[in-house]
């Protein structure tokens, strides 16, 4: 655990839950969304914090250059090595793992940047449904700023992320939160 960055701890825990990684990556691949920002939306929600368009634009600006110039190129190299090594894992495996480790370090640095850019209030105790509502509102702001128009599959991915962060939500609550 990184006591210096509770966002990182939260993200690791949520990302490791069933269906969350796949949902995050699907949204990343389909809409170019930043997985770290999706997880930040949930973390801020867990703190009872709703992010407005100005907040989200500031957060996007704080990590945009890092995401484009460092994280995305490392991801591209890792994915290329994976495609090349599908038939011969031994040839590229060690290099792919080293690039994967660098990519993870770059993601962690991005989360430190996000944590520093977010003026987060002290954690507040609230029911998971209220926290999920804040997180869903934060995701909606992020999707709007990113120019993404979620379809049913995207909403299912968003729901999987919310459930990973806050536990199962009643169907009507999930539908209301994600404006189906």
N, C-alpha and C positions, 0 to 999 in steps of 0.2 A: 504494500500500500504506500502511496505517496501522500504523506500527511500535508505536504505543501500544496497539493493540487487535488482537492476533493472531486473536481470535475473529471479528472483522469480516472480516479477510483470508480466513480459512478459509471463512467463510460465503459470501462472494462467489464464491470459487472453486468450492465444491461446488454452490451454487445455479445456477451457470451451466452445469453439466454436463448432458448430455442426460437428460431425463426427471425431473430433480430438482425443478425449479420446479413442473411440473405435479403431481407427487406431493405436494409440500408444500401447494400450494393446494387440492388435493382433500381432504387431511386437515383443513386449516383450514376449508374450507367445510362439510364433512360433520360434523365433531366440534367445531368451534370451537377447534382446537388453534392454538397460537402457533408460527408458522414459526421464529421466533428460538429458541424453546425446543427445537424438533426439531433444529435445527442445533447448538445448544449441546450436546444429548445426544451428537451425533457428535463435536464438538470435544473434549468432556470424555473421550469414549472414545478419541480419538486421543492423548490425554495419559495413557491408562491409568487413567483415573479412573471409578470406578463411583459413581453417585449413589444414595443411599438415599432413602426417602420423606421423611425429615426435610430432607435437602438440597434435594430437588425442591420441597417445600412452601415452604421459605425462598426459593428462586429465584422461584417463582410469586408469592409475596407481595411480592418486591422490585420486580416489574414489572407486577403485575396492574392497579394503578390507572392507570399510564401507558398500558398496552395498551388498557384500556377507555375512558379519557377523551381520549386523544390519537391513538394509532395507528388503532384501529378506526374512529373517526369520519372521519379523513382517508381511510381506505380506502373507506368508504361514500360519501363525496363523490366520490372519483375514479371509483368504479364507476358512480355515478349519472350523472356527466358522460359517461362512456363510452357508457352506454345512450342518453342523449339525443343524443349526437353521431354515433351509428351512421349516420344518413342525411345528416348535415351536419357533417363533421369540422372545417371551418373555423370555425364559430361558437363551439364550446366547446374547440377543440384547445389553444389557448395556456393557458387556465385549467386544463384537465385536466393538462397537463404541469407547471404550477406546483404543483398539488396533489400530483401524483405525486412531484415533487422534495421537497416538504415531508414526504410520507409516508416516503420513503426516509431523510431526515434523522432523522425520529422513530424509525425502525427502528434506525438507527445508534446513537442515544442509548440506546435500550432495550438494545442489545448492550453498550454501555459499562456500563450498570447491572448487567446479568447478569455481565459479567466481574468487576466490583467485588464482586458478591455471592458469587461462586464462589471459594472458596479453592483454586485450581488448583495442583497440584504441578508441578514442572518437567517438561518434556516427557521422556518415556521412550521409548526405542527398543523397539518390540515388533512382532512380525509383524502384518500388516494384519488377519488373521483374529482375533487376540487383541484388537486395537483395535476391530474390528467387533463382537466379542462384548460388550465393555464398552459400546459405543454402543447395541447392541440392548437390553441390560439397562437402560440409562438410559431408552431410549424406552418400554420396558415399564412402568417406574415412572411416567413421565409420563402414559402412557395410563391407567394405573390411577387415578392421582390426578384425572385429568380425567373419569373415569367413562366412558371410551370402550371399547367392546368391539369390537375390530377383526374384520372379516370378511375373506374371501379378497381382495377388492379392496383393502382397507386394508393388508393384509399385503404385497400386491404394491407398493403405494406406499412402505411402509416399506423394503422390499427395494431399491427404486429409489434411495431416499435413501442407504441403506447402501452400495450399489454406487457411487453418485456420490462418496461420501466415501472409500471404501476400495478401490475397484476391484471387478472381478467376484469374486463369492464362489461356491464350489462349491455346487450346488443343495442338497445335504444339509446343508451348513453354514448356508445361508440359512434353510432350513426349521427347523433346530434352533434357530437364533438367534431366530426369530420364532414359535416354539412352534406350529407348524401342526398 
